[in-house]
Amino acid sequence: MNTGHTAAQEPTAAGRAATHRDALPVFTGLAVAAPNGLGTDAFWSATRKGVGGIGPITHFDAGAYPVRVAGEIHGFDAREHIPSRLVPATDRATQLSLVTTAWALGDAELDPADFGEFDGSVVTANAVGGVEFIQRELQSLWSKGPRYVTAYMSYAWFYGVNTGQISIRHQLKGPSGVVVTGQVGGIDALAQARRRLRDGQRFVVAGGADAPVCPYGLTAGMTAGNLSTGEDPDTAYAPFDRSARGHVPGEGSAMMILEPLGAARERGARHIYGALTGYGATFDPHPATGQPPTLARAARIALDDAGLTPDDIDVVFADGAAEAAADRAEATALVELFGPRRVPVTLPKTMTGRMYGAGAATDVVSALLAIRDGEIPPTIGGGDLAGELGLDLVTGGPRPARLDHALVLARGDGGFNSAAVVSRVP
């Protein structure tokens, strides 16, 4: 019976592989605003040298607070980067997200106006909302009265406002969203971006932003009991260390442009930093159940998704909660997955603090730049337990290495775990 198909019409294995490869989600634009560098070049120059941006809190008088140090961005004036009309209507996190989005689009040499109005999407992560904006408006409410609370209060505090403002600013009308999964949000946002590309979007802006360094944000963070009270900026945040006493909060934003590989090459993209090849997420069982945490399983899911084995991973960008039990659990997961001291591990967030929704996204940027430059950035300020825990922690300076695949791990309060694999594109 003639089915209407001939051998010549059937896709070959090579053709299927080429189609799959063309659909690979790749990073064509990167941008970071972090405590140790405003802009990707400044951030990466500091990070690869081990230059930290943690210091005494200067955004407000923190003398009455047990937490006295944080990762603050200095020299950032939103009025120099975004229209003046947006400044009173936006929280600092939104301002940082708008600026880094513009930088990422510029880095990608991608102008949304060159595409259809529904071709571009936005997915951002945010963990604490517009806490600085909330505080300012509550101060007006209690000191002056309700007539002095701006109408912008109706949305400027909201977790999704960064996505909304980016979408409006750049007229990105494709399906968009926000993830609110704490410290892991930056990775989860990239996973959502990959889904958008698989559904046919031409490009996606993805990343995270948070600005928790204000009295309201700091007080909210202290309720969890996991913020460091150390006053020495060099040692306050010390993951995998005997002196670990919790993490240091940080503010920042990291935004990335993702496109299908085939489309990026067709338009002549200036940069293809790497590909998002694997993703995995799990949620830990309640401690009362006695069941173990599931970070290692999240990493295995990501590796399986990427079609890789642990032996293929060249570096791990770890989470580094800087709490004794959490650090030991992460080290156990890494040793279970790779064996003792079998893969280099690093924590560049020791230079910035944990930037909540921006933290894991910034680690992904660091991983991509490490792959590009063949250099693992160091961990600073801690690590004296690393060897005992079975980790090969990169300290003391950058480590040259041929890097093809990096695993980025993140954990959030309450049991969130996410893992991403980013890989070199030949």
DARALIN-V170732 format. One record per residue. SS is DSSP state (A for helix, B for strand, O for the rest). PSI is psi in whole degrees, 0 to 359 (NA if undefined). Layout:
# DARALIN-V170732
ss=<SS/SS>
psi=<PSI/PSI>
This chain:
# DARALIN-V170732
ss=<O/O/O/O/O/O/O/O/O/O/O/O/A/A/A/A/A/A/A/A/A/A/O/O/B/B/B/B/B/B/B/B/B/B/O/O/B/B/O/A/A/A/A/A/A/A/A/A/A/O/O/O/O/B/B/B/O/O/O/O/O/O/O/O/O/O/O/O/B/B/B/O/O/O/O/O/O/A/A/A/O/O/O/A/A/A/A/O/O/O/O/A/A/A/A/A/A/A/A/A/A/A/A/A/A/A/A/A/O/O/O/A/A/A/O/O/O/O/O/B/B/B/B/B/B/O/O/O/O/O/A/A/A/A/A/A/A/A/A/A/A/A/A/O/O/A/A/A/O/O/A/A/A/A/O/O/O/O/O/O/A/A/A/A/A/A/A/A/A/A/O/O/O/O/O/O/B/B/B/O/O/A/A/A/A/A/A/A/A/A/A/A/A/A/A/A/A/A/O/O/O/O/B/B/B/B/B/B/B/B/O/O/O/O/A/A/A/A/A/A/A/A/O/O/O/O/B/O/O/O/O/O/O/O/O/O/O/O/O/O/O/O/O/O/O/O/B/O/B/B/O/B/B/B/B/B/B/B/B/B/A/A/A/A/A/A/O/O/O/O/O/O/O/B/B/B/B/B/B/B/B/B/B/O/O/O/A/A/A/O/O/O/O/O/A/A/A/A/A/A/A/A/A/A/A/A/O/O/O/A/A/A/O/O/B/B/B/O/O/O/O/O/O/A/A/A/A/A/A/A/A/A/A/A/A/A/A/A/O/O/O/O/O/B/B/B/O/A/A/A/A/O/O/B/O/A/A/A/A/A/A/A/A/A/A/A/A/A/A/A/A/A/A/O/B/B/O/O/B/O/O/O/O/O/O/O/O/O/O/O/O/B/B/O/B/O/O/O/B/B/O/O/O/O/B/B/B/B/B/B/B/B/O/O/O/B/B/B/B/B/B/B/B/O/O/O>
psi=<136/114/354/1/142/165/325/334/339/136/134/165/320/321/319/319/320/319/316/318/319/333/355/127/121/158/118/352/136/146/139/139/115/164/333/15/124/103/150/316/316/318/312/324/316/318/316/339/353/31/120/159/14/137/180/141/128/348/336/171/107/15/331/3/144/338/118/350/154/169/102/146/123/149/12/115/108/329/342/351/333/159/140/330/337/338/308/348/3/149/162/322/319/319/316/321/322/317/314/330/314/319/318/318/320/319/323/351/45/117/113/335/342/356/170/154/339/11/334/143/168/133/119/161/141/137/329/358/188/70/324/320/316/313/316/317/325/323/319/319/311/335/332/329/168/335/344/7/123/151/338/342/337/339/340/341/346/145/325/0/331/314/315/314/322/316/315/314/322/8/51/102/7/172/126/175/179/144/138/78/32/224/338/356/325/324/317/326/322/324/319/323/320/321/320/318/319/334/359/1/145/322/158/135/126/149/206/159/139/149/79/3/79/165/315/314/320/317/318/318/327/337/335/343/17/20/139/137/8/142/352/114/334/341/357/325/105/78/150/42/150/334/5/131/19/174/163/130/151/158/154/181/142/124/145/152/125/138/158/140/314/317/322/317/325/324/358/42/134/321/138/94/332/183/149/102/342/148/142/148/142/171/127/143/158/138/330/341/341/2/149/159/165/24/317/323/321/319/319/320/317/318/316/319/324/352/33/165/167/328/341/344/130/342/148/127/105/171/307/68/338/38/137/308/318/321/319/321/320/316/319/318/319/319/321/322/316/341/163/128/38/345/139/140/138/159/74/343/349/346/347/343/170/113/26/240/335/345/304/326/320/323/323/317/315/319/317/319/327/319/315/316/355/45/127/122/154/168/139/157/6/194/10/350/355/311/317/328/358/21/142/82/129/114/166/348/171/152/115/141/147/118/122/327/131/140/126/126/149/145/147/160/138/354/5/137/134/151/141/143/125/142/152/142/113/NA>
